[in-house]
Amino acid sequence: VCCCVPVAGCLAGAAAEQVKKMRGETLEKAVVGKSFHKGFQYLPGPIGNPSTQHYEVSPGHPPYEQRARFLGVLRGSWYEIGHQVGTRAGDLVRWVSDVWWKQHTQKYGLDNTMKALPLYEAQIAALNPELIQFMKGIAKGAEAELDKSPYAQSSSHYEKVLNTNIFDAWSYRHPTKYPWTPGQGAEENGCSAFVTIGTGPNKRDEMIAAHNRHTSFNPKCYQLVYIGQPDDGNAFWVLTAGAAGAACQVVNEKGVSLILNAGGDQHAEQHANAFGVSWFLLFLHVAAYADTADQAIEMLTRGTPDYRARTGRQSLLRTGTWNFLISDRTGCTIVETTADRYAMRRPGDLGEIGDYLVMTNHNYCNYSFDENNRRTDVPMTRFGNEKTYPGSAKRFWTLMGDIRHHYGRIDSVLAMQLLSGHHQRDRDGRLSVSRKGEIPLQYQGDVSCPHLGGYPGGWKGGAADAKVAVHGEDLRVYWTLGRPCEWQGPWDEVRLKKKTADILIAYDSLTGNTERMAQAVAEGVKRVPGAVAMVKRVSEVTKEDLEAADAIVLGCPTYYANIPGGMKTVMDDWSWKMKVDFTDKVGGAFATGGGQMGGKEHVVVSLLLFMINNRMVVAGPLYQDEEGQDIWAETGAGAMTGPIDPGISPKELDSASRLGERVARLAVKLSRINL
C-alpha cells in the first residue's frame, strides 16, 4: 500500500512507469496493440493490479483477475451482443448474480424481489424493448454457468440477469412502496468524478472525463470490458461487472461520456425513488443513440418520444437519486436527479474558473423540474447536500482544488494521478496529507482513492475501478481494475477513434517491378485525407503490423502462374501460426508478370480469396469513361513486365494508384474516422 504524495496524490509503482512512458515515448511504442478491429484498438498494460488477490470475495468464490477481462468488439443485434457477453464471460455473470441474488432475497424476500422484477422490466421495455433482448441474450449465452448456481432453481436465468441489472435500484434506492428501513441500503462511500474541457484547464485542446467508482469490491470486481457495436447505433466502450449492462462510465464513438454517481437521500414524501428505468441499461441506450451531450441529457431527463408515447409520461421515470455528469468535446453538464425531478449545473455555477465540473455524491441546485418538465422552487439540495454528506463535500472540494492548482496542465497522466489521490483540500484549496504516525487519510474514506475495510488491511472496498476518457485528436479510454494507486504499469487502454486509417502494403519482389507497383499503391493512399500508407516487404511484416492495419494490400510477381512459394508460406503463417484476426479489415491485391496471359489475374484472385477466407472486406480499383457515365471496378491492379512490354507503364502505375485510393477510402469509412 502506497503512502501519500503531496499535491497530486499517490501512484505507487505504476506512476513512474506511466509518466515516463506517456511523457517521453508514445504509448504506441510502450505497449504494442494486441487486438484491432474496424478502427478499435485494445492496448493492455503489461501487469495489472496484483493486489486484487487480497480483495474480499464471497466464500467459495474465486479471487479477482488482475485486469478486467476484455471481450473484444461485440457486434450485431442487442440479443447477439448480450449472447456474446454471456458466452465469453459466463463465469463472471454467475459470480455476480449469485452474490446479488442472495443479497436481494435475504434482505427484501424472494416474493417481493420477484414482484419487483416485472415492474422494473416494464419501464426498461418502454425505453427500448431491445434492452430486454440484450438481457435474454446474456442469460442464454451464460446458461451453462448459471446452471451451476446454487440458486438455479429459484428463478429463470433471465430473471437472474434482470435482477443483476436492477441491483443499485433495488438495493440502494429501494422504492418506499415496499418494506424499507432508512439507511439499510446506504453504501459506505460514494464516487468521485470530474470533466475538464479545452486549453483552459487542460494542457491540450481535448476533453478529459474521469471517474473513480467507490464501492465494496464484492462482487463488483468480477469485471469485464468490451466495445459494443449494435446494428442500429453508435459503438460504445463499457466496463462493468458480470451481467450488469453498465457500470459508472460509458463512452461512445462520438465522444459522448456518461458518468453516474449516487446522488441524495431516500424521501418517500417526495417520491425520490421508484420502479423506473435502471441506469445500468439506461446508459447503454443513451450511449448507443446519443450523438451529442445535449441529446444524452434529453434522454436522461425527458426520455425519448417512443418512451413518452408508451408510458404517457412527459419525462423519464428513473429509479432514484442519481447524479449524472455528461460531456462531449464541446461542453459538460451535471444533471442532479430523483426518480421524478431533475436540475442541471454547468461550469461557473460554483465558482469554476473555466470549462470544468466536479461531481461527488450530493447536490447543489436550488431548483428542480418536476415530472412534467415544469421548473419549481423545490431545491435538489433537499435530497442531499454538504451537511447530509460531509464526506462527499470533502471529496468535492479536494478535486475542485486539485483542478485549480493544476489549471492549464491537466492531461491523461495527471488525471490518473488525481484519481489516485490520498490527500484532501479544503474549500480554499489548502492541502492536507497524513502526518507521520497518523492513520493515512485513504483509510478514513474521504479521498479520491479510498481504502475501505480497516487499517492497515483495507481489502473490503474503495475504488473498484478508475477510468479516464480523453477526446482530442483521437478518442481513448484508460482504466484499471481496483484501486488505481495499486495498478502496476500503464493503464489498460482502448482507442475508439484514431487520427488516421493505417494502410499496410506488403509485397514480394525480386527484380523491383512489384516494388514499384507497391509504391504506386502508396501514392494512391496519400490522395485520401486521414489515410497513411506503410510499405513493407512481406518477409518483414510483423504480427503487430497486421493487427494495427485498417487495410492490407498484397502484391507479388507471378511465378508459374501462381503466388510465389515464399509469399504463400508467409501468408499461411499469419493465420496458422500468428493467429492474426483479419476480421473487417479492408483488402486489395495486385500482381506483376512477364506475359499477357501469365496468370496475373489468377494470382490477384488467389490473394483476394485468402482475404475473404480470413473475413476481410475486399475491393478493387475504380474506373470511369470520359463522360463519367460508365463506372466500373476491376479485381485488382496489374502490370505486364516481360519482353512484349518490359517495365511498368504509366497506365499500369495508375491502376495501382487507383487501387490504393479505393482501399484507403473504404478503410477511412470503416475505421469511423471523422474528417
N, C-alpha and C positions, 0 to 999 in steps of 0.2 A: 504494500500500500504506500502510495507516494505522499510526500509532505507538501505543505502549502508553498506556493511560489508567489510572491507579491506581484501586483499589477495584473498579470494576465491569468494566473491560475496554475493548475497542475497538469502536466502532460506525461509524467512518468517517463519510461524509456522510449515510448513511442514518439515523444515530441521531437527530440533531437533529430531522429531519422526523418520524421515527416517534414520538419522545417528545412533540413538540409536538402532533401530531395525535391521539395517543391519551390524552394527559393533559388537553388543552384541549378541543377539539371531539371529537365522537364519530367513530369510524371510518366510520360510515354517511355522515356529512357529508363526510369527507375523500375517500372513494372510493365512488362510486356502484356498486351491484351491476350486473354485466354479464350474468349468466345466472341464472335462478331456476327451479328445478324442484321441485315437491312438497315444499316446505319446505327445500330445499337451496339455498344461495346462494353463488356464487363471486364474490369481490371481489379482482380482481388489482391489484397495485400499479402505479404509473404507469411504472416504468422497468425494474427487474430488476437483473441483475448484468452490467454491461458488461465485467467482467474475464474472463468466460468465453471471450471471443475469443482469449485468450492460453493457455488451458488446453491441456495436452498431448492430442493425438489421434493415432491411427494414421495412417501415410502413406496419402494418398488419401481420408481420411475428412473430412467437413465439420466446421467449428467448432461448438461447442455453442450452443444458443439461450440467450437471456438469462434465460429463466424456463422452468420445467418446462411442457411442453405440457399444457394442460387439455383432457381428452377429454369432459368433461361427466358426466352421470349415465347409467351403463350398466346397463340393466335386462334381466331375462329369465332364462333358464336359464344355467347356468355356461358351456355351449358358446356361447350367444349373447353373453354378456358378453365372453368371450375373442375371439370373432369381431369384435366392435366394437373391442376393443383393437387387433387386427391390422389392421383396415381403416383406423382413424384414425391409427395410428402405425406403419405397416408399415416406414417407413424407419428409425425408431428400433429396431424389432425387429431389422432386418438389421444395423445398425451394431454393436449389442451382440453379437449372435450371431456375427458374423464374428470379432470380437476374441477372444471366449471359446472358440469352436470351434478357432481356430488355437492358442491357448494350451494347451488340453487335449490336442489331438492331437500337438502338438510335445513337450510335457512328459511325457506319460504314454503316448503312442502311440495311433494310431487304433483298433487292435484292443482294447486294454484299455479305452479310453473307450467303445467300442461294447458291450463286455461289461458295463460298469458301468451303463449306462443302464437296462436292464431290472431290475437289482437295486434301484435306487432307485425305479423306476416301480412295482414290486410293493408296496413299503411305502406309497407315496403312494396307490395304489389301495385298499390295505387301510384307510387312514384315511377316504378319501372318493373313490369312483370318479368323481364329478363333477369333481374336480380334473384328471383325465386329459382329460375332455371340454373343460375350460377351456383346456388347452394345445392341444388339437386345434383348437379354435375360433380361437386366435391364429394357428396355423400356416395355417389356411385363409384367414383374413382378410388375412394378410400375404404370401400366396403370390406375388403379383406382384412384391413387393420381394425376397423370398427367392430367387426365380428368378434374380435378378441377381447373387447372391452367387458369388464365385469358388469356394466350397465346395458349390455347389448339388448337384453330382453325388455327393458323398461320403456323403450320408445323406439321409433324408427330411426334409421341412420340420418335421414333428412331432418328429423326433429332435433337430433343432437347437434347437427350443423347450424340449424336455426337458433338453438339455444346458445351456441358459441357466439353468434352474431348479435345477440341481444345482451351479452354479458354486462357491459358497462351500464346499460339502461336498467336492467332488472336488478343488478346488484347495487350500483352506486346512485342511481336516480330512480329508485323504486317508486312506481306510481302509488300515491297515497290512497287510492281506491282499495288497495289490498293491505292486509295487516302489515304494520311497519312501525319500527321504533326509531325515533330521531337519532341519527349518528350510527346506526347499525351498519350502514353501507359505506361509511366515510373511509376514504383512503388515508393512509398515514402521511402521504405527501402529495404534491401536485407536480405540474410540469413547467418548464421554462422555455421560452421561445423569443426570437427576435427576427426582424427583417430589416436590412439596410439596402438602399437603392441609390445607384448613381455615384458620381465622383464627389459628392459631399461627404458622406461618411466613409465611403469605400476608397481603396487605393486605385481601383479601375472603374470604368463605367459598366457596372454589372449589378444584378440583383443577387443578394445573398439571403437565403431563408434558412434558419437554423432552429433545431428543436431537440430538447432532452426529454425523454419520457420517464418521469419519476413514478415508480410503482414497485410493487412486490415482484420479485423475479419469477416466482412460481405461479402459473406456468408460462408467463409471457416471454420467457427467453427461449422457448421452443419456436424459433423464428425461421421464417422463410422469406425470400425476396425474389421478385420476378418483374418482368416487363409484360404487362397485359396489352394485347392489341385486338380489341373487339372488332368484328367486321364492320360495324356501323359507327365507330367512334375514334377518338384520339387514343394513341398509345399512352400508357402511364406506368410510372415506377411505383412499386408499393413494397413496403417492408411490414410484415405482420406476424401474428402468432397463430399457428395451426390453420383452422378453417375460417378465422376472422377475416372479413372482407378487407379491412384496412386497419392499420394502427394510426398513430397520431400525425403522420405526414404522408401525403401523396403528391407527386409531381407529374404533370403530363407533358407531352412533347411540345405543346405550345408555350411552355414555361410558366404555366399556372401552378402555384404552390398552395396546397391546402394544409393548414396546421390546426390541430384541436388541442385545447386544454380543458380540464374540468373547470366549471365556472363557479356558480354560487351555491346557496343552501337549498334545501327542500322546503317549500312553502305550500302546504295544502290549500290555504285560503287564496293563494294567487295562481293556482293551477300550474305550478312550476314544472312538474313532471307529469308525463302522460305516456300512453301507449302510442308512440309516434314512430317516425322513421328512424331506425337505428343508424347512428352516424357511421358505424363500420361499413355499411353498404351505401349510405348516402355519399360518402367520399368517393367510392368507385364510380357512381353515376355522374357526379359532378366532374371528376377528372376526365371521364370519357367524353362528355358532351359540352363542357365549357371551354371556349377558346380564349377567354379573357377573364381577368379577375372580376370585372363587373358582372359578367354572365354567371360566374360562380356564386357571387353574393346574391344575385337574383334567385338562383336555385335554392340556396340555403335559407333564404328568408321567405320568399313568396311561393317557392316551389316552381313547378312547370305548368304550362297550360293543360297538359294531359292530367296532371295530378289534381289541379283545381277542378277540372271537369268531372273526374271520377269521384271526388270527395265532397264537392260542393263548398269547400273551404276557399277562403281568399288568401291564405298563407299556408306555409308548410307546418305541419304538426311535428315538432321534434320530440325527443324523449325526455328532455330536461334541461338543466342549467349547464350549458356548454359554451365555451368561448372559441371563436374561430379567427385565425389570422390568415388572411387571404392576400396573395400578392402575385404580380406578374412583373414583366420587365419595366413597366411604367408607373406602378403605384402599389400601395398596400393599404389595407383596412382591417380593423378588428371589429368583429361582429359579436356583441355580447347577447346571449340568448337565454330564454327559458323555453318551455315547450311551446308557449303561445305568444311570447314577447321577444322583441329584439331592438337593439340600438347599435349605432356604429361610431367608432372612434378612429380618427385619422391623424397623421403626423401634424404636430403643433398643438393638439388639444391639451397635452400635458406638459408643454414646455419643450418639446423636442426641437432641436435647433436645425434639423434637416429632415430628409426623407427617410425616416426610420420609425419603427414601432417595437415595443417590448410587450409581451403578454405572459402573465403567470396565471393565477387562479382566482382572481377577484375582479370586481367591476369598478368602472369609473363614470359611466354615462349617467347623467342626471335626468334622463327622459327615457321613454320607450315607445315603440309602435306596438299596437295590440294585434289580435288575430285578424282584424280587418284592415291592417296596414294604416291605421289612424294614429297619428302622433298623440301621446298622452303625457301627463306630468308624473306618471309612475316611474320613479328612477330605477335603473338597473342596479344601483347600489343597494337597494332593498334586498337583493338576492345574494349579497356578498360584497364586502368592502374591506378596506385595510384593517378595520377594527375586528371584523369577524375572522379575517385570515391574516394575522400579523406575519406569519412565516412567508406567505405569498408576497406580502409587501416588501419584506427584506430581499427576496429574490428579484422582485421587480426593480427596486432601486439599485440593486447591485448591477444588473445588466444595463440599466439606464446610465449609470455612472461609468461602466466599462466602455460603452459606446462613445460617450463624451470624451473620456480620457484618450481613446484611440482614434478619435474622429479624423477621417481622411486617410487612415492607414489600414482599414479593415479589409482583409481578403479571406480566402478559404482557410488558410493556415491559422490566422488569428481567430476566426470564428470557431475553429476546433479548440483552440486554447480557451476561449471564453466558456464554451460548453464544458470544459474540463476543470473549471474553476472551483477552488476550495476556500474562497475568500468572500468577504461581504463589503458592500459600500453603503453608506447612509444616503439620505436624501440630498445631501450636499456633495456627494461623490467621495467622501473621505473613506480611505481603505482600512479594513480590519482583517488581520490574519491571526492565526492561533499563536499564542506565546508558548515558549518552551515550558513543558510540564502541564500544559492545559490539554483537555480533550480536544482534538482537532475539530474545526468547525464542520467538516464534512460529516462527522458522526452525530452532529446535532441537527442535521437535516436541511437547514435553510440556506443552502448554497446551490450553485448551478449544477454541481456534480455531487449529490449526497451519497452517503454510505449508511444504509439503514440496517438495523439488526443488532446493535450493541457495539461496544468498543472493547478490544481492538479488532474483533472478528468482522462483524457487519456484513454478513453474507445473505441477509434476508431480502434486501431490496436497494433501491437507489435509481440510477439511470439504467433502465433496461435496454436502452439503445440511444444513440445520438445520430442526428442527421444534419447534413449541410448541403443545400442545393445552391448551385451557382449558375446564373444565366447571364452570360456576357456574349462573347463571340461564338461560344458554343454553350451547351447545356449539360451540366454534370451534377450527379448526386453522389455524395460520400456518406458512409455510415459505419457504425460499429455495432456489434452485439455486446450488450452490457455497458458498464461504466466506461466512458471514453478515456478516463485517466489510466485505465488498466490496459488499454489496447496497445499491442506491440506492432511496430511497423506502420507503413502508410495505411490509411483507412481504405476499406473496400470502396470501389467506385464503379459507376456506370455512366456512360455517355448516352444521352437521349438525342442529342443533335450535334453534329460535327460541323466544323467550319468548311470542310472540303469533302468531296467524294473521291476516294482514292482508287485509281485505275492501275492495276498491275498488268504490264505487258511482258509476257515470258516467251522467249523464243529460243530456237536451236538453229545454229548457223555455222556452216563450215567455210564457205567462201566469202561470206559477208553480204550476200544478196538478201537473205531473210532478215539480217540485222537492219539493213536499210529500210525494209518494209516496216519493221518494228518501230523505227524512229519516225516514220511517216504516220503510223498509228498514233504515236505520242503527239505529233503536231496537230492531229485532228482533235485529240483530247483537249489541247490548250485552247481550242476555239470555244469551249463551253465554260462559262463562268462557274466557279465553285468546284471544278474538277481538276485533279492533279494526277499526272502520269508518273509512274515509276517503271523504267525499262530494265529488265534483267535477263541474263541467260538462264535457261530453265534449270541448269545444273546448280545455279547459285541461289535459287528461290528457297526460302525457309518457310516453315510452318507459320511463323508469325507474319510473314509477308502475305501468305494466302488468307489467313484469318482476318487480317487488318484491311484487306481489299474489299471495296464495294463492288468492283467489277474485275474480271480477269479476261484478258485477250491472249490467246495462244497462237503461236505461229511456228512453222517449221518447213524445211525443204521436203520434197517428195523423194523417197528412196524406194525404188522397186514398186512404185505406185502405192506406197503406204507410209505411215508415220515412221520416222527413224526409230530403230530399236531402243536407242538410249533414251530418247524422249518418252517413248511408251513406258519404259520401266520407271522413270521418274514420276510420271503421271499416276501410274498404278500405286506407287509408294505413297503418294499424297492421300489416297483414300484408304489403302490397306494398312500401311504402317503408321502414318502420321495421324490418321483418323480426323482429317480436316472436315469441318462442316461447311459445305458449299451452299447450303440452302438459301435460295432467293438472291444470290449474287448474280450480277449480270455477266453474260459471257459472249465472246465473239471469237472468230478464228480467221486465219489467213495462211496461205501456203505459196511456196515457190517451186518451180520445176522446169526442167530443160525443154520438154516437148509440149506440143499443142494438146495432146491427149495423154499426158504423163501421169495422171492420177491426182492432179491438184484438187479437183472438186471432191474426189473420194476422201482425201486427207482432211479437207475442211469439214466435210460431213462427219468423219470419224471423230474429230476434235469436238464438234458440237454434240455428238451423241454421248461422249464422255461427260460433257457438262450437263446435258439433260438427265442422264442417269444419276448424276450427283445433285439433282434438284435445283439446278441453276435455271435462270431465265436467259434465253439466247436471242441474239439479234444480228442482223447483217447491215451492210451499208445501204443507204437510200440514194436513188437516182430519180431524175425527172427530165422531161423533154424541155425544149427551149420555151415553150408556152406555159409550162408549169401545169399542164392539164393531165399529163400521164405521169404518175408517180409509182415507182416500184422498188422493191428491195431484192437484194441477192443474198445468197447463203453466207458469203464471206468475201474477202479480198484475195487477190492472187496476182502472180507475175510469172511470165514465161522467160526463162533466163538462159536457154540453150542456144545452139548455133543459129537457129532460124531467127531468133530475136534476142541477141545477147544483152545482158544487163537488165536494168529496170527502167521502163519508160515513165515519163511524167504522168500518163494516164493510169499506170499501174500504181504509182505512188499516191495518186489521187484516190484510188479505190481504198487504199489503206487508211488515208486520212479520213475518208467518209466513214469507214468502219469505226475508227477511234471516236469520231464525233457522235455517231449514233449510240454507241455503247455508253459514252460519258453522259449524254443527255438522259438516258434511261437510268443510269446509276444515280445521278443527281436527284431525279424524281423519286426513285425508290428509297433513297437514303433519307428522304424527308428533310432536305436542307433548304432553309428559307433564304432565298437570294434577294 
